[in-house]
Amino acid sequence: MTNKPHSHAQWSSRIAFMLAAVGSSVGLGNIWKFPYMTGESGGGAFVLVYLVCILLIGLPILMSEWLLGRLGQKNPISTMSRIAGRLKRSQAWVLIGVGGILAAWLILSFYSVIGGWALAYVRYGASATFTGLDGDSVGTLFSDLLASPGTLLAWHSLFMVLTIAIVAGGVAGGLERASKILMPALVVLLAVLVGYAATTGSFGEGFDYLFRPDFTRLTGDVILAAMGHAFFTLSLGMGIMMAYGSYLSDDVNIGRTAMTVVILDTIIALAAGMAIFPIVFADGLDPAAGPGLIFQTLPLAFGNMSGGVLFGTLFFVLLVFAAWTSAISLLEPIVEWLEEKTPLSRLQSALVAGAATWILGIATVLSFNDWSAFTPFGMTMFDLLDYVTSKIMLPLTGLATIVFVGWFMGRDEVRAQLNMGSTAFAWWRFSARFIAPIGVAIVFVWGLMH
Ligand code: PHE
């Protein structure tokens, strides 16, 4: 990512920054992953822990990444190296950036496969495949897709090519303009779906499922999953937000901006849940169906509402778009790093990083069919990649980030960056030094042991 000189028109750089941050955070995590994790974890208790983690852990870490990025004005590795050097701290802090790049590669490999599912569903939507589906046939449609490695690979490849094209070619200008229309359109369509869910007769049941916690469902693993997802959905623990922080001009209020991103991201996830669970209960589907949940519920809605072909196609187009902007943010740091550390050009770096991700993605493609019985540590390759990134790598790099800001940076320097009133800052600092790091550490250790 190149640094925008501060002489840029403030307002355009502020919009560009918001679009990049929202584009990265809002994606499959909100619409695909959040509902199915909620279903697998038994509903409200997971949602509650997730919301607490977003607020007490996600928000301060997001702010920390941005303030580091704005101070360092470089890619995550150089930023950490520069700030640690200036403060005479160990260069080991650079590991935050390195761990982030590795995590981005692992995540993008499976993210692209799921992006491919969404592409496949654009095609189903447009060819009116959803019309007249019932609970069974919608399941068959999905399981047939998963059973075909060739088809999955083709869609995964297309998704990767789309991502590489943007990162290599930098047609980002057009992407920004498109975001301004397509992101709000996604919100509108989600609202339409929630409206449809309200007509299923099971809206109350879906609502209760999401918001009435059943604490007997709270195991260590559920809590760890909720915290891991807070990192995933906000794109934290990977240096991505740190890289975006270098775009931030000095007069932007980090706290307020972070709050905006967090609220938007959370509303979109909750709306997806509100659209999906009433359909699950109205049609007698299994909330714990796993990663296929949205692909087995929303087509039912589209198949039964008027204008369903149009809405169905549009919805999956918008889902692809949201996934695409997140995928770009995942590939970008890897490419940037290759470009700086090797003699490769930007185009070559994008091709190499993209190819490496594409190849690893094949493991996820096969985990749903030919390799489904290959389960190291008791997990399929897809589950393993998800577990290692969300439940181990992101929390660890996130923890390191907030410990650095809370304990290894000067109070005044942090305060100048955050530009808060003294009481608000005292609270912020307390959460950055104690609540967030201790929270991550407890959930992490306890979750892994249970
Ligand atoms: N936050 C994105 C989502 O919710 C996924 C993502 C994770 C993007 C990590 C970038 C980094 O879909």
Residues whose N, C-alpha, C, O or C-beta is under 5 A from the ligand:
A	BS01	LIG	S24 S25 V26 G27 L28 G29 N30 F232 T233 L234 S235 S326 S329 L330
